[in-house]
Amino acid sequence: MRVLRGIGRAIWRFMVIFSFVVNVVLVGVLVALGLLIFEIKNNVAQPLIGGLHGTAVGLRDATIDWTIPVRDNIPVNLNIPLQTDTIVRLTAPVPLQVNATIDLPGINAFGVNANVNLQLPAGLELPVALDLMVPVRERLDVALDVRAVIPLAKTQLVDPVTNLGLLFEPLAIALHNLPSNFDEAGQLVGMLLRGEPLNLLATDGSGGINSEPYVAWPGFGQTAGLNYTLMNQPVPIQNLPIQTGIVPLGGIPFLDALLPDRASLYAESSTPVQVNERARQAMQARNILDTFFNGQVRLQYRVMDAVDIVGDGMASQSLPPLPIDPTLPDAESPEDPAPEAPGP
């Protein structure tokens, strides 16, 4: 019995000492975190979370501005109708020999058949009515510089990029508005005790602590669209995309619902998933296939077969020969047609 009591007393002492050591360690850790919490917030959490959100915003607002040089030799196979009245000038004398009926009243001769020899002088202008097909069988050199200015916000890329930003936006804004030192922490406690309003998701500097507005992305290192004058040119209406009503799913739901431009998605117990399902049904009612807004349109493009690479780095596949209209009397193959493309 004494042995058991001794063992129990030893275990009790060990547990007391162990608990004391653990508590001391935990208190030390908490004190260290309390002293370093603003360092962690200012130098780790805020740059990391804010940087991720800012990168997503920068991608969303980016614009591709690139000039594509086009240098090629293209085949031209055209039949151009030519119908016009024009004036031609003779460049050399043109002899004419025609049969004519001549009246000679002086000798009382009428209806005399005769051969008449004439010569049209050089420089004589003659009216001519042209009505013919002009065949064009040539290879033309093309030298164009095509400038493409494409705002990513006007493409489907904006949806995944926006969703990436929503994952971090509430956290990034809240970190911006939280205290950065002990003085600001004291101000925050005072505001809470006085019952003053506090909005940690305000972006205009009215959150209560940080008076600086939240700026996710400072700008880009180069311009886009400068001196481009075709931004407002109309495009064919059939080329314009249709807004589907599908929205990004967002990040943490309860934080996502606090964002001003996302709160309506959660109204009346709704969710972005339900909003998207209603949008998909609306597209089906308009006979618009899911393929055109679920990312599967890429499957509509034919997969190009691989071609062999020759020594100069160019693909061995080349342009097919020019098509020739066999009904034209002067239709001939071009002098130097391109070889036919090799079969698969």
C-alpha positions in Angstrom: 0.0 0.0 0.0 2.8 2.4 0.9 4.4 1.6 -2.5 1.2 2.6 -4.3 0.9 5.8 -2.3 4.5 6.6 -3.2 3.9 6.0 -6.9 0.7 8.1 -6.8 2.5 10.9 -5.0 5.3 10.8 -7.6 2.9 10.9 -10.5 1.0 13.9 -8.9 4.2 15.8 -8.4 5.3 15.1 -12.0 1.9 16.3 -13.3 2.1 19.5 -11.2 5.6 20.3 -12.4 4.8 19.4 -16.0 1.6 21.5 -15.9 3.6 24.4 -14.5 6.3 24.1 -17.2 3.7 24.0 -19.9 1.9 27.0 -18.5 5.2 28.9 -18.3 6.0 28.0 -21.9 2.5 29.0 -23.1 2.6 32.3 -21.3 6.0 33.0 -22.8 4.7 32.2 -26.2 1.7 34.5 -25.8 3.9 37.3 -24.5 6.2 36.9 -27.4 3.3 36.8 -29.8 1.9 39.9 -28.1 5.2 41.7 -28.6 5.6 40.5 -32.2 2.0 40.5 -33.4 2.4 43.8 -35.1 5.6 42.8 -36.7 3.9 39.7 -38.0 0.9 41.7 -39.2 3.0 44.5 -40.8 5.8 42.4 -42.3 4.2 39.0 -43.0 0.4 38.8 -43.1 -0.4 42.1 -44.7 2.2 42.0 -47.5 1.4 38.3 -48.2 -2.4 38.6 -48.2 -2.5 42.1 -49.7 0.0 41.1 -52.4 -2.1 38.1 -53.5 -5.2 40.3 -53.7 -3.3 43.1 -55.4 -1.9 40.7 -58.0 -5.4 39.4 -58.8 -6.7 43.0 -59.2 -3.8 43.8 -61.4 -4.5 40.9 -63.7 -8.2 41.9 -63.8 -7.3 45.4 -64.8 -4.5 44.6 -67.2 -4.7 45.3 -70.9 -2.7 43.4 -73.6 -1.2 45.9 -76.0 1.1 44.3 -78.6 1.9 44.8 -82.2 2.0 41.7 -84.3 4.2 42.0 -87.4 2.7 40.1 -90.4 5.2 39.3 -93.1 4.0 36.7 -95.6 3.6 35.8 -99.3 -0.1 34.9 -100.0 -1.7 33.4 -103.1 -4.3 35.5 -104.9 -6.8 33.7 -107.2 -9.5 36.2 -108.4 -11.7 36.8 -111.4 -12.4 40.5 -111.4 -15.4 41.7 -113.5 -14.5 44.8 -115.5 -17.4 46.8 -117.0 -16.7 50.4 -117.8 -16.6 53.0 -120.6 -13.2 54.4 -121.2 -11.0 56.2 -123.8 -8.0 54.5 -125.3 -5.2 56.2 -127.2 -3.5 54.5 -130.1 0.3 54.2 -129.5 1.1 53.3 -133.2 -0.6 53.8 -136.6 -3.3 51.2 -137.2 -4.0 50.2 -140.9 -7.5 49.3 -141.8 -8.8 47.6 -144.9 -12.6 47.4 -145.2 -15.3 46.8 -147.8 -17.6 49.7 -148.3 -20.5 50.9 -150.5 -19.8 54.3 -151.9 -22.1 56.8 -153.6 -20.4 59.0 -156.2 -23.0 61.5 -157.3 -20.6 63.4 -159.6 -20.3 60.6 -162.0 -23.8 59.4 -161.2 -22.6 56.2 -159.5 -24.4 54.9 -156.5 -23.9 51.8 -154.3 -20.5 51.1 -155.7 -18.7 48.3 -153.9 -15.1 49.3 -153.1 -12.1 48.3 -150.9 -11.1 51.2 -148.7 -7.6 51.4 -147.1 -7.3 53.6 -144.1 -4.7 54.2 -141.4 -5.6 55.4 -137.9 -2.8 57.7 -136.7 -0.9 57.2 -133.5 -2.4 59.3 -130.7 -5.9 59.0 -131.9 -8.4 58.7 -128.9 -11.2 56.1 -129.3 -14.2 55.5 -126.9 -14.3 51.9 -125.8 -16.9 49.9 -123.8 -15.1 47.2 -121.7 -17.1 44.2 -120.5 -14.8 41.3 -119.5 -13.4 39.2 -116.6 -9.9 39.9 -115.6 -8.2 36.8 -114.1 -5.6 37.5 -111.3 -3.2 34.7 -110.6 -0.4 36.1 -108.4 1.4 35.7 -105.1 1.5 39.0 -103.2 3.9 40.1 -100.5 2.1 41.2 -97.4 3.7 43.5 -94.8 1.3 44.6 -92.0 1.8 45.7 -88.4 -1.4 44.7 -86.6 -1.8 46.3 -83.2 -4.0 44.3 -80.7 -5.3 46.1 -77.6 -7.3 43.6 -75.5 -8.6 44.6 -72.0 -8.6 41.3 -70.0 -11.7 42.6 -68.2 -13.6 42.2 -71.5 -12.8 38.5 -71.8 -13.6 35.4 -70.0 -10.3 35.6 -68.1 -11.9 38.2 -65.8 -14.0 35.6 -64.0 -11.3 33.3 -62.6 -9.1 36.3 -61.9 -11.9 38.0 -60.0 -12.6 34.9 -58.1 -9.0 34.6 -57.1 -9.1 38.2 -55.8 -12.3 37.5 -53.8 -10.5 34.8 -51.9 -8.2 37.4 -50.3 -10.1 40.7 -50.6 -11.9 40.7 -47.2 -8.7 39.6 -45.4 -6.6 42.1 -47.2 -8.9 45.0 -46.5 -9.3 44.0 -42.8 -5.6 43.8 -42.3 -5.3 47.3 -43.9 -7.8 48.7 -41.3 -6.5 46.8 -38.2 -4.0 48.5 -35.9 -0.3 48.5 -36.9 1.1 49.3 -33.4 0.2 49.5 -29.8 -1.0 53.1 -30.0 -3.5 52.3 -32.7 -4.5 49.2 -30.7 -5.4 51.5 -27.8 -7.4 53.7 -30.2 -9.3 50.7 -31.4 -10.1 49.6 -27.8 -11.3 53.1 -27.0 -13.6 53.2 -30.0 -15.1 49.9 -29.0 -15.7 51.0 -25.5 -17.3 54.3 -26.7 -19.5 52.3 -29.1 -18.2 54.2 -32.2 -18.9 52.5 -35.5 -16.1 50.3 -36.9 -16.0 49.0 -40.4 -13.0 46.8 -41.1 -14.0 46.3 -44.7 -14.1 50.0 -45.6 -11.8 50.9 -48.5 -12.1 54.7 -48.4 -10.2 55.3 -45.1 -13.4 55.5 -43.0 -12.8 52.1 -41.3 -12.0 53.8 -38.0 -8.2 53.3 -37.5 -6.3 53.6 -40.8 -7.3 56.8 -42.6 -5.5 55.9 -45.7 -7.7 54.5 -48.5 -7.0 50.9 -49.5 -5.3 50.7 -52.9 -5.0 47.1 -54.1 -2.9 47.7 -57.2 -0.7 50.8 -57.7 -0.5 50.7 -61.5 1.5 49.1 -64.3 5.1 49.6 -65.4 4.1 50.4 -69.0 1.2 52.0 -70.8 -1.5 50.2 -72.8 -3.8 51.7 -75.5 -1.7 55.0 -75.8 -2.4 56.6 -79.2 -4.8 53.8 -80.1 -7.8 55.4 -81.8 -10.0 52.4 -82.5 -11.3 51.6 -79.0 -14.8 52.9 -79.7 -15.2 51.5 -83.2 -18.4 49.5 -83.7 -18.1 45.8 -84.2 -20.7 43.4 -85.8 -23.4 42.7 -83.4 -23.1 39.0 -83.9 -19.5 39.2 -82.6 -20.5 40.8 -79.3 -20.5 38.5 -76.3 -23.6 37.9 -74.2 -23.6 38.5 -70.5 -24.7 35.2 -68.9 -25.3 36.4 -65.3 -22.9 33.8 -63.9 -20.8 35.3 -61.0 -17.6 34.2 -59.4 -18.1 31.9 -56.4 -16.0 34.1 -54.1 -14.1 33.1 -51.0 -15.1 32.5 -47.4 -18.9 32.9 -47.5 -19.5 34.9 -44.4 -16.7 37.3 -45.3 -17.7 37.4 -48.9 -21.2 38.4 -48.0 -19.8 41.5 -46.1 -18.3 43.0 -49.3 -20.6 45.7 -50.6 -20.7 44.5 -54.2 -21.3 40.9 -53.2 -24.0 41.3 -50.5 -26.8 41.1 -53.0 -25.7 37.5 -54.0 -26.5 36.3 -50.5 -29.9 38.2 -50.1 -32.9 36.1 -49.1 -30.7 33.1 -48.1 -29.3 32.9 -51.7 -25.8 31.9 -52.6 -23.6 32.4 -55.7 -24.1 28.8 -56.6 -27.9 29.3 -56.8 -27.4 32.5 -58.7 -25.3 30.7 -61.3 -27.8 27.9 -61.6 -30.6 30.4 -62.4 -28.3 32.1 -64.9 -27.5 28.8 -66.6 -31.2 28.0 -66.9 -31.8 31.4 -68.4 -29.2 30.7 -71.0 -30.8 27.4 -71.9 -34.1 29.2 -72.3 -32.4 31.4 -74.9 -31.1 28.3 -76.7 -27.5 29.2 -75.8 -25.5 26.0 -75.2 -23.4 25.6 -72.0 -20.4 25.0 -74.3 -20.1 28.8 -75.0 -19.7 29.8 -71.3 -18.4 26.8 -69.4 -14.9 26.7 -71.0 -15.6 23.8 -73.4 -15.6 26.0 -76.5 -11.9 25.2 -76.8 -13.0 21.7 -77.8 -14.6 23.1 -81.0 -11.3 23.8 -82.5 -9.7 21.1 -84.6 -6.4 19.7 -83.1 -3.7 20.4 -85.6 -1.5 17.4 -86.4 2.1 17.7 -85.6 4.5 18.3 -88.5 8.1 17.4 -89.0 10.7 20.0 -88.3 13.5 20.4 -90.9 17.0 21.6 -90.4 16.2 25.3 -90.7 13.6 25.2 -88.0 10.6 25.6 -90.3 7.8 23.1 -90.5 7.9 20.9 -93.6 4.2 21.5 -94.2 3.7 24.4 -96.7 0.9 26.1 -98.6 -1.1 24.1 -101.2 -0.9 25.1 -104.8 -3.1 27.9 -106.1 -6.5 26.8 -107.2 -7.1 27.6 -110.9 -10.5 28.0 -112.6 -10.4 25.5 -115.5 -13.2 27.3 -117.3 -11.0 30.3 -118.1 -9.2 29.9 -121.5 -6.0 31.4 -120.2 -6.0 29.8 -116.8 -2.6 28.3 -116.3 -0.8 27.0 -113.2 1.5 29.6 -111.6 5.1 29.4 -112.6 6.4 28.4 -109.2 3.6 26.8 -107.2 4.1 25.8 -103.7 4.3 22.0 -103.2 1.3 20.1 -101.8 1.1 19.5 -98.1 2.3 16.1 -97.1 -0.4 13.7 -95.9 -0.8 12.8 -92.3 
